[in-house]
Amino acid sequence: MRKAERSLEISRSVRCAWREPHAHKTFATGVSLHSHTLHSRETLDFIPRALRAVGPAHAALEALEARHRRKTGKSIPFERAFWRPPLHPHAAYDLEVAQIRSLGLEPLVSITDHDSVESCAELDTIGIHVPYSTEWSIPYHGTVFHVGVHNLPAEQARAFESDMAAITAAPRSERIQELLAALSRFEQVLLILNHPFSCEGRVAQAHHVELLQRFLEECCGWIHAFELNGLQPLSHNLDTIRLADEWGVPVISGGDRHCCEPNANLNLTNARTFGEFVSEIRVEQRSSVLFMPQYRDPIPARYIEFMWHAVRDYPDFSGRMRWLDRVFFIREKTGENVPIAEEWATGGPLVIRAFVAMVGLLASPWMRAVFCSTMGRIGDLEPEVS
């Protein structure tokens, strides 16, 4: 790869706020795509992957793993545990709106909980009209692909939610294709392949890429854009830009916010409604992506802050104040989902409490500054494209 090709701006659709602080000035609207609320169910198997690049936290996790293995003879079953993000739908919506309005733009926000439109329905009930959207999890020959399904017809959203859940539970290629085709027939529905190169550790990366090509050969005719993800490494987003060019589809933003840091990228548009925005992407294949300043910081620093937002206390969140109230495990014998607070009423073993405290220390502003100074921000590592 040539040195200049490391820049996100190898795509004419992409702008970086740290290089072009006024890039949004010629647009009227900012669009936040791909974010999560307490209605998302998030597996914990991301923790070992996220901490590999963070020395102190990874060492603490290895110590925790060793202790568990000595006690039980088994590895920690992260795959049998899950957590719920802390923000309720209104708070998540307000967080995204505030960032967009700080740019002087009108907001359009599409919330995409995993395999659920519950947040959209809740907001609609209280008079906040957002698109009925979700992030559909599609198991595919050992890996998983995620498709952002935006702007479903409100009266049919629950039925489509059920159809997607049925295919996720029993995936077959022909059923996946049939449903994607049915969704695509609605002119104002937008289908986005989210973070294409994220294999979530289920298969080797090279095999995931092979399966990605196979998935696109079968399904790309109904996919309207590929996502540049605000929580994925730069290398993955550069690969996505090249993949989109190969397949002739536009790239689009997708912050993938789970906690309290607003989306790290947005779409810029002059569309006034979400339907108009969908038409820009689907018909005109016109997309302008703005990466926000927070994307510059090293991914390990951002993952640590992500984890801290997940495990810190929220005194105002009744019934969900502690991380112990938001983390669940699946009983091996019965399959029952149980809050971990039922097992660890006092906060869990000392080693767990020490691990949470270490995450809090590493997430402090001064430690984030240390990460940035030692690892370098993206904008400091990449030259301008000539």
C-alpha positions as CSV (number, residue, x, y, z in Angstrom):
1,M,0.0,0.0,0.0
2,R,1.3,3.4,-0.9
3,K,1.8,5.8,2.1
4,A,-0.9,8.2,0.9
5,E,-3.4,5.4,0.6
6,R,-3.6,5.1,4.4
7,S,-5.9,8.1,4.5
8,L,-9.6,7.7,4.8
9,E,-9.9,10.3,2.2
10,I,-9.0,7.9,-0.6
11,S,-12.7,8.0,-1.0
12,R,-14.2,11.2,-2.3
13,S,-17.3,10.5,-0.1
14,V,-15.3,10.8,3.1
15,R,-14.2,13.9,5.1
16,C,-12.4,14.1,8.4
17,A,-13.5,16.9,10.8
18,W,-9.9,17.3,12.1
19,R,-8.7,18.2,8.6
20,E,-11.8,20.0,7.3
21,P,-13.4,21.6,10.4
22,H,-15.9,23.4,8.1
23,A,-16.8,20.5,5.9
24,H,-20.4,20.4,7.2
25,K,-21.1,24.1,6.5
26,T,-22.6,23.4,3.0
27,F,-25.1,20.9,4.4
28,A,-28.4,21.3,6.2
29,T,-28.8,17.9,7.9
30,G,-26.7,15.4,9.8
31,V,-27.7,11.8,9.9
32,S,-26.8,9.4,12.7
33,L,-27.0,5.8,11.6
34,H,-26.3,2.6,13.7
35,S,-26.6,3.1,17.4
36,H,-27.8,0.9,20.3
37,T,-29.9,1.2,23.5
38,L,-30.8,-1.0,26.4
39,H,-32.9,-3.1,24.1
40,S,-29.8,-4.5,22.4
41,R,-28.5,-7.8,23.7
42,E,-24.6,-7.7,23.4
43,T,-22.5,-10.8,23.9
44,L,-19.4,-10.5,26.2
45,D,-17.1,-12.5,23.9
46,F,-15.8,-9.2,22.5
47,I,-13.9,-8.5,25.8
48,P,-10.9,-10.7,25.2
49,R,-10.6,-9.4,21.6
50,A,-10.9,-5.7,22.7
51,L,-8.3,-6.0,25.4
52,R,-5.5,-7.8,23.4
53,A,-4.0,-4.4,22.5
54,V,-4.3,-2.9,26.0
55,G,-1.4,-4.3,28.0
56,P,-2.5,-3.7,31.6
57,A,-6.1,-4.7,31.1
58,H,-5.1,-7.7,29.1
59,A,-2.8,-8.9,31.9
60,A,-5.6,-8.4,34.4
61,L,-7.9,-10.4,32.2
62,E,-5.4,-13.2,31.9
63,A,-5.0,-13.3,35.7
64,L,-8.8,-13.6,36.0
65,E,-8.9,-16.3,33.4
66,A,-6.2,-18.3,35.2
67,R,-8.0,-18.0,38.5
68,H,-11.3,-19.2,36.9
69,R,-9.5,-22.1,35.2
70,R,-7.8,-23.2,38.5
71,K,-11.2,-23.2,40.2
72,T,-13.4,-24.8,37.5
73,G,-11.0,-26.4,35.1
74,K,-12.7,-24.4,32.3
75,S,-12.2,-21.0,30.5
76,I,-14.5,-18.2,31.4
77,P,-17.6,-18.8,29.2
78,F,-17.9,-15.2,27.8
79,E,-20.1,-16.6,25.0
80,R,-22.8,-17.5,27.7
81,A,-23.0,-14.0,29.0
82,F,-24.4,-10.8,27.6
83,W,-25.0,-7.2,28.6
84,R,-27.4,-4.5,27.9
85,P,-26.1,-1.0,27.0
86,P,-26.9,1.6,29.6
87,L,-28.9,4.2,27.7
88,H,-32.7,4.1,27.3
89,P,-34.1,5.1,23.9
90,H,-34.8,8.8,24.8
91,A,-31.3,9.3,26.2
92,A,-29.7,7.6,23.2
93,Y,-31.7,9.8,20.8
94,D,-30.9,13.0,22.7
95,L,-27.1,12.1,22.7
96,E,-27.1,11.8,18.9
97,V,-29.3,14.9,18.4
98,A,-27.0,17.0,20.6
99,Q,-23.9,16.2,18.6
100,I,-25.6,16.9,15.3
101,R,-27.0,20.2,16.5
102,S,-23.6,21.2,17.8
103,L,-22.6,21.4,14.2
104,G,-25.5,23.7,13.4
105,L,-27.4,20.9,11.5
106,E,-30.9,19.5,11.7
107,P,-30.8,15.9,13.0
108,L,-32.0,12.6,11.6
109,V,-31.4,9.7,13.9
110,S,-31.9,6.0,13.1
111,I,-31.5,3.7,16.1
112,T,-30.6,0.1,15.3
113,D,-30.8,-2.3,18.2
114,H,-29.8,-5.8,17.5
115,D,-32.8,-7.7,16.0
116,S,-35.3,-5.4,17.7
117,V,-37.4,-2.3,16.8
118,E,-38.5,-1.8,20.4
119,S,-36.7,1.5,20.8
120,C,-38.2,2.9,17.7
121,A,-41.7,1.9,18.9
122,E,-41.1,3.4,22.3
123,L,-39.9,6.8,20.9
124,D,-42.8,6.8,18.5
125,T,-45.2,6.3,21.4
126,I,-43.9,9.5,23.1
127,G,-44.0,11.6,19.9
128,I,-40.4,11.3,18.8
129,H,-40.7,10.0,15.2
130,V,-37.7,8.0,14.1
131,P,-37.4,5.4,11.4
132,Y,-38.3,1.9,12.4
133,S,-34.8,0.4,12.1
134,T,-32.8,-2.6,13.4
135,E,-29.5,-4.4,13.0
136,W,-30.2,-7.8,11.6
137,S,-27.8,-10.5,12.7
138,I,-27.3,-13.1,9.9
139,P,-25.4,-16.3,10.8
140,Y,-23.6,-17.4,7.6
141,H,-21.5,-20.6,7.4
142,G,-19.8,-20.0,10.8
143,T,-19.5,-16.3,10.8
144,V,-22.1,-13.5,11.2
145,F,-22.9,-10.6,9.0
146,H,-24.9,-7.6,10.2
147,V,-27.3,-5.7,8.0
148,G,-28.6,-2.3,9.0
149,V,-32.3,-2.3,8.0
150,H,-33.5,1.3,8.1
151,N,-36.9,2.9,7.7
152,L,-39.2,-0.1,7.7
153,P,-42.9,0.6,7.1
154,A,-44.1,1.2,10.7
155,E,-47.2,-0.9,10.3
156,Q,-45.1,-3.9,9.1
157,A,-42.0,-3.4,11.2
158,R,-43.0,-6.0,13.9
159,A,-43.8,-8.6,11.2
160,F,-40.4,-8.1,9.5
161,E,-38.8,-8.2,12.9
162,S,-40.3,-11.7,13.4
163,D,-39.2,-12.8,9.9
164,M,-35.6,-11.7,10.5
165,A,-35.6,-13.5,13.9
166,A,-36.8,-16.7,12.3
167,I,-34.1,-16.6,9.7
168,T,-31.4,-15.8,12.3
169,A,-32.5,-18.9,14.3
170,A,-32.5,-21.1,11.2
171,P,-30.4,-19.4,8.5
172,R,-30.5,-20.7,4.9
173,S,-29.1,-18.7,2.0
174,E,-32.3,-18.8,0.0
175,R,-34.4,-17.5,2.9
176,I,-31.8,-14.7,3.5
177,Q,-32.0,-13.7,-0.2
178,E,-35.8,-13.8,-0.2
179,L,-36.2,-11.5,2.8
180,L,-33.5,-9.1,1.5
181,A,-35.3,-8.9,-1.8
182,A,-38.7,-8.3,-0.1
183,L,-37.2,-5.5,2.1
184,S,-35.5,-3.9,-0.9
185,R,-38.8,-3.7,-2.8
186,F,-39.8,-0.9,-0.4
187,E,-38.3,2.2,-2.0
188,Q,-37.8,4.0,1.3
189,V,-36.1,1.1,3.0
190,L,-32.3,1.3,3.3
191,L,-30.2,-1.8,3.6
192,I,-26.6,-1.4,4.8
193,L,-23.9,-4.1,5.2
194,N,-22.5,-3.0,8.6
195,H,-18.7,-3.4,9.4
196,P,-18.1,-6.0,6.6
197,F,-14.6,-7.0,7.8
198,S,-15.5,-7.6,11.5
199,C,-15.6,-11.3,12.0
200,E,-16.1,-11.2,15.8
201,G,-13.5,-13.9,16.4
202,R,-15.8,-16.7,15.3
203,V,-13.6,-17.8,12.4
204,A,-10.2,-16.9,11.1
205,Q,-10.1,-13.4,9.5
206,A,-9.0,-14.9,6.1
207,H,-12.0,-17.3,6.1
208,H,-14.3,-14.5,7.1
209,V,-13.2,-12.5,4.0
210,E,-13.8,-15.5,1.8
211,L,-17.3,-15.8,3.2
212,L,-17.9,-12.1,2.8
213,Q,-17.2,-12.4,-0.9
214,R,-19.6,-15.4,-1.1
215,F,-22.2,-13.5,0.8
216,L,-21.9,-10.5,-1.6
217,E,-22.1,-12.7,-4.6
218,E,-25.4,-14.0,-3.3
219,C,-26.9,-10.8,-1.7
220,C,-25.2,-7.6,-2.9
221,G,-28.0,-6.9,-5.4
222,W,-30.2,-5.9,-2.5
223,I,-27.5,-4.1,-0.4
224,H,-27.6,-0.3,-0.9
225,A,-24.4,0.7,0.9
226,F,-21.4,-0.5,2.8
227,E,-20.7,0.9,6.3
228,L,-17.7,2.8,7.4
229,N,-17.8,2.0,11.1
230,G,-17.0,4.4,13.9
231,L,-15.8,1.7,16.3
232,Q,-13.7,-0.4,13.8
233,P,-10.0,0.1,13.1
234,L,-8.8,2.3,10.3
235,S,-7.6,-0.7,8.3
236,H,-11.1,-2.2,8.2
237,N,-12.6,1.0,7.0
238,L,-10.0,1.4,4.3
239,D,-10.7,-2.2,3.2
240,T,-14.5,-1.3,3.1
241,I,-13.8,1.7,0.9
242,R,-12.0,-0.5,-1.6
243,L,-14.6,-3.2,-1.4
244,A,-17.4,-0.7,-2.1
245,D,-15.5,0.5,-5.1
246,E,-15.1,-3.1,-6.4
247,W,-18.9,-3.7,-6.0
248,G,-20.0,-0.3,-7.2
249,V,-21.9,0.7,-4.1
250,P,-21.6,3.8,-2.0
251,V,-20.0,3.9,1.5
252,I,-22.1,5.3,4.3
253,S,-21.6,6.2,8.0
254,G,-22.4,4.0,11.0
255,G,-21.1,5.0,14.4
256,D,-22.1,1.8,16.2
257,R,-22.6,3.7,19.5
258,H,-23.4,1.5,22.4
259,C,-22.7,3.7,25.4
260,C,-22.2,7.4,26.1
261,E,-19.8,8.5,23.4
262,P,-21.8,9.8,20.4
263,N,-21.4,8.3,17.0
264,A,-17.9,8.8,15.6
265,N,-19.1,9.5,12.1
266,L,-22.2,11.0,10.5
267,N,-23.7,11.4,7.1
268,L,-24.0,15.0,5.7
269,T,-27.0,15.8,3.5
270,N,-29.4,18.4,2.4
271,A,-32.3,16.0,2.6
272,R,-35.0,17.1,5.1
273,T,-36.6,13.7,5.7
274,F,-35.2,10.2,6.1
275,G,-37.0,9.1,3.0
276,E,-35.2,11.8,0.9
277,F,-31.9,10.7,2.4
278,V,-32.6,7.1,1.4
279,S,-33.3,8.2,-2.1
280,E,-30.0,10.0,-2.3
281,I,-28.2,6.7,-1.3
282,R,-30.3,4.2,-3.3
283,V,-31.1,6.2,-6.5
284,E,-28.3,8.8,-6.8
285,Q,-25.7,6.7,-4.9
286,R,-24.6,10.0,-3.3
287,S,-23.2,9.9,0.2
288,S,-21.0,12.3,2.2
289,V,-19.5,10.8,5.4
290,L,-17.9,13.0,8.1
291,F,-15.6,11.4,10.7
292,M,-15.8,13.2,14.0
293,P,-12.8,14.1,16.1
294,Q,-13.2,11.2,18.5
295,Y,-12.4,8.8,15.7
296,R,-8.8,10.1,15.7
297,D,-8.0,8.6,19.1
298,P,-6.4,5.1,19.2
299,I,-8.9,2.3,19.1
300,P,-7.6,0.7,22.4
301,A,-8.3,4.0,24.2
302,R,-11.8,4.2,22.8
303,Y,-12.5,0.5,23.6
304,I,-11.4,1.1,27.2
305,E,-13.8,4.1,27.5
306,F,-16.5,2.0,25.9
307,M,-16.0,-0.7,28.5
308,W,-15.9,1.8,31.3
309,H,-19.3,3.3,30.2
310,A,-20.6,-0.3,30.2
311,V,-19.5,-1.1,33.7
312,R,-19.7,2.2,35.6
313,D,-22.6,3.1,37.9
314,Y,-25.6,5.2,36.7
315,P,-27.3,6.4,39.8
316,D,-30.3,7.8,37.9
317,F,-31.1,4.6,36.1
318,S,-33.6,2.8,38.4
319,G,-33.1,-0.9,38.4
320,R,-30.0,-0.7,36.2
321,M,-27.7,1.5,38.3
322,R,-24.9,-1.1,38.6
323,W,-23.2,-3.0,35.8
324,L,-24.2,-6.1,37.8
325,D,-27.8,-5.2,36.9
326,R,-27.0,-4.9,33.2
327,V,-25.0,-8.1,32.8
328,F,-26.7,-11.5,32.4
329,F,-25.5,-15.1,32.2
330,I,-27.2,-18.1,30.6
331,R,-27.5,-21.1,32.9
332,E,-25.9,-24.0,31.2
333,K,-28.5,-26.6,32.2
334,T,-31.7,-24.6,32.0
335,G,-30.9,-21.9,29.4
336,E,-32.4,-19.3,31.9
337,N,-31.2,-15.7,31.6
338,V,-30.1,-14.6,35.1
339,P,-28.8,-11.1,36.2
340,I,-25.3,-11.6,37.5
341,A,-26.4,-9.4,40.5
342,E,-28.3,-12.5,41.8
343,E,-24.9,-14.4,42.1
344,W,-22.7,-11.4,43.1
345,A,-24.9,-9.3,45.4
346,T,-21.8,-7.7,47.0
347,G,-20.1,-6.8,43.8
348,G,-18.4,-10.1,42.9
349,P,-15.0,-11.6,43.8
350,L,-12.2,-9.2,44.6
351,V,-10.4,-10.0,41.4
352,I,-13.6,-8.9,39.4
353,R,-13.9,-5.7,41.4
354,A,-10.2,-5.0,40.9
355,F,-10.6,-5.5,37.1
356,V,-13.5,-3.1,37.0
357,A,-11.5,-0.5,39.0
358,M,-8.6,-0.9,36.5
359,V,-10.9,-0.3,33.6
360,G,-12.0,2.9,35.3
361,L,-8.4,4.0,35.8
362,L,-7.5,3.3,32.2
363,A,-10.5,5.2,31.0
364,S,-9.6,8.4,32.9
365,P,-8.9,11.5,30.7
366,W,-5.2,11.6,31.6
367,M,-4.8,7.9,30.6
368,R,-6.6,8.5,27.3
369,A,-4.1,11.3,26.7
370,V,-1.3,8.9,27.4
371,F,-2.7,6.4,24.9
372,C,-2.9,9.2,22.3
373,S,0.6,10.5,22.9
374,T,2.2,7.0,22.8
375,M,0.1,5.4,20.1
376,G,-0.6,8.4,18.0
377,R,-3.9,9.8,16.7
378,I,-5.0,8.8,13.2
379,G,-4.7,12.3,11.9
380,D,-1.1,12.5,13.1
381,L,-0.2,9.2,11.4
382,E,-1.7,9.9,8.0
383,P,-0.5,12.4,5.4
384,E,-2.8,14.5,3.4
385,V,-3.8,13.0,0.0
386,S,-2.2,15.0,-2.7
